[in-house]
Amino acid sequence: MDKDPQTTAKGESDSRILAYRDAAVRLKLGQFPVNVPLEGADEVTHLGQAIRDLAEAIERKYREMSELVRITERVNAGLILDEVLARYPLASHNSRG
């Protein structure tokens, strides 16, 4: 019989696994940020930290993509590219650097 992955070595239920699964579902739905429990110093805690780090990275990339979509929409709306680059200094720095 296989061991239930939500159960500790002592046969106790580990609520962190459920919280991590819920966090993964929220990430899939684009719901940021996620907050997962990090108590303890075991492998499950390390998994929780990895999920938290992943969530932060996904949220950051999502914001970057959203900004690029806004810039693209402005360019497509007929704005002159230099006006867009002046309005978004980060985009100007990356494209000319």
The first five atom37 places (N, CA, C, CB, O) and aatype in JSON, in Angstrom:
{
  "aatype": [12, 3, 11, 3, 14, 5, 16, 16, 0, 11, 7, 6, 15, 3, 15, 1, 9, 10, 0, 18, 1, 3, 0, 0, 19, 1, 10, 11, 10, 7, 5, 13, 14, 19, 2, 19, 14, 10, 6, 7, 0, 3, 6, 19, 16, 8, 10, 7, 5, 0, 9, 1, 3, 10, 0, 6, 0, 9, 6, 1, 11, 18, 1, 6, 12, 15, 6, 10, 19, 1, 9, 16, 6, 1, 19, 2, 0, 7, 10, 9, 10, 3, 6, 19, 10, 0, 1, 18, 14, 10, 0, 15, 8, 2, 15, 1, 7],
  "atom_mask": [
    [1, 1, 1, 1, 1],
    [1, 1, 1, 1, 1],
    [1, 1, 1, 1, 1],
    [1, 1, 1, 1, 1],
    [1, 1, 1, 1, 1],
    [1, 1, 1, 1, 1],
    [1, 1, 1, 1, 1],
    [1, 1, 1, 1, 1],
    [1, 1, 1, 1, 1],
    [1, 1, 1, 1, 1],
    [1, 1, 1, 0, 1],
    [1, 1, 1, 1, 1],
    [1, 1, 1, 1, 1],
    [1, 1, 1, 1, 1],
    [1, 1, 1, 1, 1],
    [1, 1, 1, 1, 1],
    [1, 1, 1, 1, 1],
    [1, 1, 1, 1, 1],
    [1, 1, 1, 1, 1],
    [1, 1, 1, 1, 1],
    [1, 1, 1, 1, 1],
    [1, 1, 1, 1, 1],
    [1, 1, 1, 1, 1],
    [1, 1, 1, 1, 1],
    [1, 1, 1, 1, 1],
    [1, 1, 1, 1, 1],
    [1, 1, 1, 1, 1],
    [1, 1, 1, 1, 1],
    [1, 1, 1, 1, 1],
    [1, 1, 1, 0, 1],
    [1, 1, 1, 1, 1],
    [1, 1, 1, 1, 1],
    [1, 1, 1, 1, 1],
    [1, 1, 1, 1, 1],
    [1, 1, 1, 1, 1],
    [1, 1, 1, 1, 1],
    [1, 1, 1, 1, 1],
    [1, 1, 1, 1, 1],
    [1, 1, 1, 1, 1],
    [1, 1, 1, 0, 1],
    [1, 1, 1, 1, 1],
    [1, 1, 1, 1, 1],
    [1, 1, 1, 1, 1],
    [1, 1, 1, 1, 1],
    [1, 1, 1, 1, 1],
    [1, 1, 1, 1, 1],
    [1, 1, 1, 1, 1],
    [1, 1, 1, 0, 1],
    [1, 1, 1, 1, 1],
    [1, 1, 1, 1, 1],
    [1, 1, 1, 1, 1],
    [1, 1, 1, 1, 1],
    [1, 1, 1, 1, 1],
    [1, 1, 1, 1, 1],
    [1, 1, 1, 1, 1],
    [1, 1, 1, 1, 1],
    [1, 1, 1, 1, 1],
    [1, 1, 1, 1, 1],
    [1, 1, 1, 1, 1],
    [1, 1, 1, 1, 1],
    [1, 1, 1, 1, 1],
    [1, 1, 1, 1, 1],
    [1, 1, 1, 1, 1],
    [1, 1, 1, 1, 1],
    [1, 1, 1, 1, 1],
    [1, 1, 1, 1, 1],
    [1, 1, 1, 1, 1],
    [1, 1, 1, 1, 1],
    [1, 1, 1, 1, 1],
    [1, 1, 1, 1, 1],
    [1, 1, 1, 1, 1],
    [1, 1, 1, 1, 1],
    [1, 1, 1, 1, 1],
    [1, 1, 1, 1, 1],
    [1, 1, 1, 1, 1],
    [1, 1, 1, 1, 1],
    [1, 1, 1, 1, 1],
    [1, 1, 1, 0, 1],
    [1, 1, 1, 1, 1],
    [1, 1, 1, 1, 1],
    [1, 1, 1, 1, 1],
    [1, 1, 1, 1, 1],
    [1, 1, 1, 1, 1],
    [1, 1, 1, 1, 1],
    [1, 1, 1, 1, 1],
    [1, 1, 1, 1, 1],
    [1, 1, 1, 1, 1],
    [1, 1, 1, 1, 1],
    [1, 1, 1, 1, 1],
    [1, 1, 1, 1, 1],
    [1, 1, 1, 1, 1],
    [1, 1, 1, 1, 1],
    [1, 1, 1, 1, 1],
    [1, 1, 1, 1, 1],
    [1, 1, 1, 1, 1],
    [1, 1, 1, 1, 1],
    [1, 1, 1, 0, 1]
  ],
  "atom_positions": [
    [[0.85, -1.19, 0.0], [0.0, 0.0, 0.0], [0.89, 1.24, 0.0], [-0.96, 0.0, 1.23], [1.79, 1.36, 0.83]],
    [[0.64, 2.18, -0.93], [1.43, 3.39, -1.02], [1.06, 4.35, 0.11], [1.23, 4.07, -2.38], [-0.09, 4.4, 0.55]],
    [[2.05, 5.09, 0.55], [1.86, 6.08, 1.61], [1.18, 7.32, 1.04], [3.22, 6.45, 2.27], [1.53, 7.78, -0.04]],
    [[0.23, 7.85, 1.76], [-0.46, 9.08, 1.37], [0.54, 10.25, 1.47], [-1.71, 9.34, 2.28], [1.13, 10.44, 2.53]],
    [[0.74, 11.03, 0.38], [1.72, 12.12, 0.41], [1.35, 13.25, 1.36], [1.91, 12.67, -0.96], [2.18, 14.11, 1.65]],
    [[0.1, 13.27, 1.84], [-0.32, 14.32, 2.76], [-0.13, 13.88, 4.21], [-1.77, 14.69, 2.52], [-0.56, 14.58, 5.13]],
    [[0.5, 12.75, 4.41], [0.66, 12.18, 5.74], [2.14, 12.17, 6.13], [0.08, 10.76, 5.79], [3.0, 11.84, 5.31]],
    [[2.43, 12.52, 7.36], [3.8, 12.51, 7.85], [4.26, 11.08, 8.11], [3.92, 13.35, 9.13], [3.48, 10.14, 8.0]],
    [[5.54, 10.94, 8.46], [6.1, 9.62, 8.75], [5.37, 8.96, 9.91], [7.6, 9.73, 9.06], [5.33, 7.73, 9.99]],
    [[4.82, 9.74, 10.81], [4.1, 9.2, 11.96], [2.63, 8.92, 11.65], [4.21, 10.16, 13.14], [1.86, 8.54, 12.53]],
    [[2.24, 9.12, 10.39], [0.85, 8.87, 10.02], [-0.08, 10.04, 10.26], [0.0, 0.0, 0.0], [-1.3, 9.9, 10.11]],
    [[0.47, 11.2, 10.64], [-0.35, 12.38, 10.91], [-0.55, 13.16, 9.62], [0.31, 13.28, 11.99], [0.32, 13.18, 8.75]],
    [[-1.69, 13.79, 9.49], [-1.97, 14.6, 8.32], [-1.15, 15.89, 8.37], [-3.49, 14.93, 8.23], [-1.01, 16.5, 9.43]],
    [[-0.6, 16.29, 7.24], [0.2, 17.52, 7.16], [-0.59, 18.57, 6.4], [1.59, 17.25, 6.48], [-0.69, 18.52, 5.17]],
    [[-1.15, 19.52, 7.12], [-2.01, 20.54, 6.52], [-1.26, 21.42, 5.53], [-2.64, 21.4, 7.61], [-1.88, 22.06, 4.69]],
    [[0.07, 21.46, 5.63], [0.84, 22.28, 4.69], [0.67, 21.79, 3.26], [2.33, 22.28, 5.07], [0.64, 22.6, 2.33]],
    [[0.57, 20.49, 3.07], [0.4, 19.94, 1.72], [-0.88, 20.48, 1.1], [0.38, 18.4, 1.76], [-0.89, 20.87, -0.07]],
    [[-1.96, 20.5, 1.85], [-3.22, 21.05, 1.34], [-3.06, 22.53, 1.01], [-4.35, 20.85, 2.37], [-3.57, 22.99, -0.01]],
    [[-2.37, 23.27, 1.87], [-2.15, 24.7, 1.62], [-1.32, 24.9, 0.35], [-1.45, 25.36, 2.83], [-1.59, 25.82, -0.42]],
    [[-0.33, 24.05, 0.13], [0.52, 24.17, -1.06], [-0.27, 23.84, -2.32], [1.76, 23.25, -0.95], [-0.11, 24.49, -3.35]],
    [[-1.12, 22.83, -2.22], [-1.97, 22.49, -3.37], [-2.92, 23.64, -3.68], [-2.76, 21.19, -3.1], [-3.12, 23.99, -4.85]],
    [[-3.51, 24.23, -2.66], [-4.41, 25.38, -2.86], [-3.65, 26.55, -3.48], [-5.05, 25.81, -1.54], [-4.19, 27.25, -4.33]],
    [[-2.41, 26.77, -3.05], [-1.6, 27.85, -3.62], [-1.33, 27.59, -5.1], [-0.26, 27.98, -2.85], [-1.38, 28.52, -5.91]],
    [[-1.06, 26.35, -5.47], [-0.83, 26.01, -6.87], [-2.08, 26.29, -7.71], [-0.41, 24.54, -7.01], [-1.98, 26.78, -8.83]],
    [[-3.24, 25.97, -7.17], [-4.49, 26.23, -7.89], [-4.69, 27.73, -8.06], [-5.7, 25.62, -7.13], [-5.09, 28.18, -9.13]],
    [[-4.42, 28.52, -7.01], [-4.55, 29.98, -7.11], [-3.59, 30.54, -8.15], [-4.29, 30.65, -5.74], [-3.96, 31.43, -8.91]],
    [[-2.37, 30.03, -8.19], [-1.41, 30.47, -9.2], [-1.92, 30.17, -10.6], [-0.04, 29.8, -8.99], [-1.83, 31.01, -11.49]],
    [[-2.46, 28.99, -10.78], [-3.0, 28.59, -12.08], [-4.09, 29.56, -12.52], [-3.56, 27.14, -12.01], [-4.23, 29.84, -13.71]],
    [[-4.87, 30.08, -11.57], [-5.95, 31.01, -11.87], [-5.47, 32.46, -11.97], [-7.03, 30.91, -10.81], [-6.26, 33.36, -12.24]],
    [[-4.17, 32.68, -11.75], [-3.61, 34.03, -11.82], [-3.9, 34.86, -10.59], [0.0, 0.0, 0.0], [-3.9, 36.09, -10.66]],
    [[-4.14, 34.23, -9.47], [-4.42, 34.95, -8.23], [-3.13, 35.12, -7.45], [-5.49, 34.19, -7.38], [-2.59, 34.16, -6.89]],
    [[-2.65, 36.36, -7.41], [-1.41, 36.67, -6.72], [-1.71, 37.62, -5.57], [-0.36, 37.3, -7.69], [-2.74, 38.3, -5.61]],
    [[-0.87, 37.69, -4.57], [0.18, 36.74, -4.24], [-0.4, 35.54, -3.53], [1.27, 37.4, -3.38], [-1.57, 35.54, -3.14]],
    [[0.41, 34.52, -3.36], [-0.01, 33.37, -2.56], [0.81, 33.37, -1.28], [0.18, 32.02, -3.34], [1.98, 33.74, -1.27]],
    [[0.18, 32.96, -0.22], [0.86, 32.89, 1.07], [0.77, 31.46, 1.55], [0.25, 33.9, 2.11], [-0.33, 30.94, 1.78]],
    [[1.91, 30.83, 1.71], [1.93, 29.44, 2.16], [2.67, 29.35, 3.48], [2.59, 28.52, 1.1], [3.59, 30.12, 3.74]],
    [[2.27, 28.4, 4.33], [2.94, 28.26, 5.63], [4.37, 27.75, 5.47], [2.14, 27.3, 6.53], [4.64, 26.9, 4.63]],
    [[5.27, 28.29, 6.28], [6.68, 27.89, 6.21], [7.22, 27.45, 7.56], [7.51, 29.04, 5.68], [8.42, 27.57, 7.81]],
    [[6.38, 26.94, 8.43], [6.87, 26.5, 9.73], [7.62, 25.18, 9.58], [5.72, 26.36, 10.74], [7.26, 24.33, 8.76]],
    [[8.65, 25.02, 10.38], [9.43, 23.79, 10.35], [10.71, 23.95, 9.53], [0.0, 0.0, 0.0], [10.97, 25.01, 8.96]],
    [[11.48, 22.88, 9.5], [12.75, 22.9, 8.76], [12.92, 21.6, 7.98], [13.94, 23.12, 9.73], [14.04, 21.13, 7.8]],
    [[11.81, 21.03, 7.53], [11.88, 19.77, 6.81], [11.71, 20.0, 5.3], [10.8, 18.8, 7.32], [11.65, 21.14, 4.84]],
    [[11.64, 18.91, 4.56], [11.52, 19.0, 3.1], [10.21, 19.65, 2.68], [11.62, 17.62, 2.48], [10.16, 20.33, 1.65]],
    [[9.16, 19.47, 3.45], [7.88, 20.09, 3.12], [8.01, 21.61, 3.23], [6.76, 19.57, 4.05], [7.45, 22.34, 2.41]],
    [[8.74, 22.08, 4.23], [8.97, 23.52, 4.37], [9.78, 24.05, 3.18], [9.71, 23.83, 5.69], [9.5, 25.13, 2.66]],
    [[10.78, 23.29, 2.74], [11.56, 23.7, 1.57], [10.68, 23.75, 0.32], [12.75, 22.72, 1.34], [10.84, 24.64, -0.52]],
    [[9.75, 22.82, 0.2], [8.79, 22.85, -0.9], [7.94, 24.12, -0.82], [7.89, 21.6, -0.88], [7.7, 24.77, -1.84]],
    [[7.5, 24.46, 0.37], [6.71, 25.67, 0.56], [7.48, 26.91, 0.15], [0.0, 0.0, 0.0], [6.91, 27.81, -0.49]],
    [[8.75, 26.99, 0.49], [9.57, 28.14, 0.1], [9.73, 28.19, -1.41], [10.96, 28.07, 0.79], [9.69, 29.26, -2.01]],
    [[9.89, 27.02, -2.03], [10.02, 26.98, -3.5], [8.72, 27.44, -4.16], [10.37, 25.54, -3.97], [8.76, 28.15, -5.17]],
    [[7.57, 27.06, -3.6], [6.28, 27.51, -4.14], [6.14, 29.02, -3.98], [5.11, 26.79, -3.44], [5.68, 29.7, -4.9]],
    [[6.54, 29.54, -2.83], [6.47, 30.99, -2.61], [7.39, 31.74, -3.59], [6.86, 31.32, -1.14], [6.99, 32.76, -4.16]],
    [[8.6, 31.24, -3.77], [9.53, 31.86, -4.72], [8.99, 31.81, -6.14], [10.9, 31.17, -4.65], [9.08, 32.79, -6.89]],
    [[8.42, 30.67, -6.52], [7.83, 30.52, -7.84], [6.68, 31.49, -8.03], [7.35, 29.08, -8.06], [6.55, 32.12, -9.09]],
    [[5.84, 31.63, -7.02], [4.71, 32.55, -7.1], [5.18, 33.98, -7.31], [3.85, 32.46, -5.83], [4.6, 34.71, -8.11]],
    [[6.22, 34.38, -6.6], [6.76, 35.74, -6.76], [7.31, 35.94, -8.16], [7.85, 36.01, -5.72], [7.11, 37.0, -8.76]],
    [[8.01, 34.95, -8.69], [8.58, 35.05, -10.04], [7.47, 35.12, -11.09], [9.51, 33.85, -10.32], [7.55, 35.9, -12.03]],
    [[6.44, 34.29, -10.93], [5.33, 34.31, -11.88], [4.6, 35.65, -11.83], [4.34, 33.16, -11.59], [4.24, 36.2, -12.87]],
    [[4.38, 36.16, -10.63], [3.7, 37.45, -10.49], [4.51, 38.56, -11.15], [3.47, 37.79, -9.01], [3.95, 39.42, -11.83]],
    [[5.82, 38.56, -10.95], [6.7, 39.56, -11.56], [6.63, 39.47, -13.09], [8.17, 39.37, -11.07], [6.51, 40.5, -13.76]],
    [[6.71, 38.27, -13.64], [6.63, 38.08, -15.09], [5.27, 38.5, -15.62], [6.92, 36.63, -15.46], [5.17, 39.07, -16.7]],
    [[4.22, 38.22, -14.87], [2.87, 38.6, -15.27], [2.76, 40.12, -15.37], [1.84, 38.05, -14.27], [2.19, 40.65, -16.32]],
    [[3.32, 40.82, -14.37], [3.3, 42.29, -14.41], [4.1, 42.82, -15.6], [3.87, 42.87, -13.1], [3.67, 43.76, -16.27]],
    [[5.26, 42.21, -15.87], [6.07, 42.63, -17.02], [5.31, 42.42, -18.32], [7.39, 41.85, -17.05], [5.31, 43.29, -19.19]],
    [[4.67, 41.28, -18.46], [3.9, 41.01, -19.68], [2.74, 41.98, -19.83], [3.38, 39.57, -19.68], [2.45, 42.45, -20.93]],
    [[2.07, 42.28, -18.72], [0.96, 43.22, -18.75], [1.44, 44.6, -19.21], [0.3, 43.32, -17.37], [0.75, 45.27, -19.98]],
    [[2.61, 45.01, -18.74], [3.18, 46.3, -19.15], [3.51, 46.28, -20.64], [4.44, 46.61, -18.32], [3.26, 47.26, -21.34]],
    [[4.05, 45.19, -21.13], [4.35, 45.08, -22.55], [3.09, 45.12, -23.4], [5.12, 43.8, -22.83], [3.09, 45.7, -24.49]],
    [[2.02, 44.53, -22.91], [0.74, 44.57, -23.63], [0.25, 46.01, -23.7], [-0.31, 43.67, -22.94], [-0.21, 46.46, -24.75]],
    [[0.35, 46.75, -22.59], [-0.08, 48.16, -22.59], [0.75, 48.98, -23.59], [0.04, 48.76, -21.18], [0.2, 49.8, -24.32]],
    [[2.05, 48.75, -23.61], [2.92, 49.47, -24.54], [2.53, 49.13, -25.98], [4.41, 49.13, -24.29], [2.41, 50.01, -26.82]],
    [[2.34, 47.85, -26.25], [1.98, 47.42, -27.6], [0.64, 48.01, -28.03], [1.91, 45.89, -27.67], [0.5, 48.44, -29.17]],
    [[-0.32, 48.05, -27.13], [-1.62, 48.64, -27.46], [-1.48, 50.11, -27.81], [-2.6, 48.48, -26.29], [-2.14, 50.6, -28.73]],
    [[-0.62, 50.82, -27.1], [-0.41, 52.25, -27.4], [0.26, 52.42, -28.75], [0.43, 52.93, -26.3], [-0.11, 53.31, -29.52]],
    [[1.25, 51.58, -29.05], [1.91, 51.65, -30.35], [0.9, 51.34, -31.45], [3.12, 50.67, -30.42], [0.85, 52.03, -32.46]],
    [[0.11, 50.31, -31.25], [-0.89, 49.92, -32.25], [-1.99, 50.96, -32.39], [-1.51, 48.59, -31.89], [-2.65, 51.02, -33.43]],
    [[-2.2, 51.79, -31.38], [-3.21, 52.83, -31.44], [-2.73, 54.04, -32.24], [-3.62, 53.25, -30.04], [-3.46, 55.01, -32.4]],
    [[-1.5, 53.98, -32.74], [-1.0, 55.04, -33.59], [-0.06, 56.02, -32.92], [0.0, 0.0, 0.0], [0.32, 57.01, -33.53]],
    [[0.33, 55.78, -31.7], [1.27, 56.67, -31.06], [2.65, 56.5, -31.67], [1.31, 56.41, -29.55], [3.0, 55.41, -32.12]],
    [[3.4, 57.54, -31.68], [4.77, 57.47, -32.18], [5.61, 56.69, -31.17], [5.36, 58.9, -32.43], [5.47, 56.9, -29.96]],
    [[6.47, 55.81, -31.65], [7.26, 54.94, -30.79], [8.07, 55.75, -29.78], [8.18, 54.08, -31.63], [8.15, 55.35, -28.61]],
    [[8.66, 56.85, -30.17], [9.46, 57.65, -29.24], [8.62, 58.17, -28.08], [10.12, 58.81, -29.97], [9.11, 58.29, -26.95]],
    [[7.34, 58.5, -28.35], [6.46, 58.94, -27.26], [6.24, 57.81, -26.26], [5.1, 59.44, -27.84], [6.24, 58.03, -25.05]],
    [[6.05, 56.61, -26.76], [5.84, 55.47, -25.88], [7.1, 55.21, -25.07], [5.45, 54.21, -26.69], [7.03, 54.99, -23.86]],
    [[8.26, 55.23, -25.73], [9.51, 54.98, -25.02], [9.79, 56.06, -23.97], [10.68, 54.91, -26.02], [10.33, 55.75, -22.91]],
    [[9.43, 57.29, -24.25], [9.61, 58.37, -23.28], [8.69, 58.18, -22.07], [9.34, 59.73, -23.95], [9.06, 58.51, -20.95]],
    [[7.52, 57.65, -22.32], [6.56, 57.45, -21.23], [6.94, 56.26, -20.36], [5.16, 57.25, -21.8], [6.64, 56.24, -19.16]],
    [[7.59, 55.28, -20.94], [7.99, 54.06, -20.23], [9.51, 53.95, -20.24], [7.34, 52.79, -20.88], [10.07, 53.28, -21.1]],
    [[10.19, 54.61, -19.3], [11.65, 54.65, -19.31], [12.31, 53.28, -19.27], [12.13, 55.45, -18.15], [13.37, 53.1, -19.87]],
    [[11.73, 52.33, -18.6], [12.31, 50.99, -18.54], [12.35, 50.38, -19.94], [11.5, 50.09, -17.58], [13.35, 49.76, -20.32]],
    [[11.29, 50.54, -20.7], [11.27, 50.02, -22.06], [12.3, 50.73, -22.91], [9.86, 50.16, -22.68], [12.95, 50.11, -23.75]],
    [[12.45, 52.02, -22.7], [13.44, 52.79, -23.46], [14.85, 52.32, -23.15], [13.31, 54.28, -23.14], [15.67, 52.17, -24.05]],
    [[15.13, 52.08, -21.89], [16.46, 51.63, -21.47], [16.79, 50.27, -22.06], [16.55, 51.58, -19.93], [17.9, 50.05, -22.55]],
    [[15.83, 49.34, -22.02], [16.08, 47.99, -22.52], [16.23, 47.95, -24.03], [14.95, 47.07, -22.1], [17.02, 47.16, -24.55]],
    [[15.5, 48.78, -24.75], [15.53, 48.7, -26.21], [16.74, 49.42, -26.8], [14.26, 49.27, -26.79], [17.13, 49.13, -27.93]],
    [[17.32, 50.33, -26.07], [18.44, 51.09, -26.61], [19.77, 50.7, -25.99], [18.2, 52.56, -26.41], [20.83, 51.17, -26.42]],
    [[19.72, 49.83, -24.98], [20.91, 49.5, -24.23], [21.58, 48.32, -24.78], [0.0, 0.0, 0.0], [22.61, 47.9, -24.26]]
  ]
}
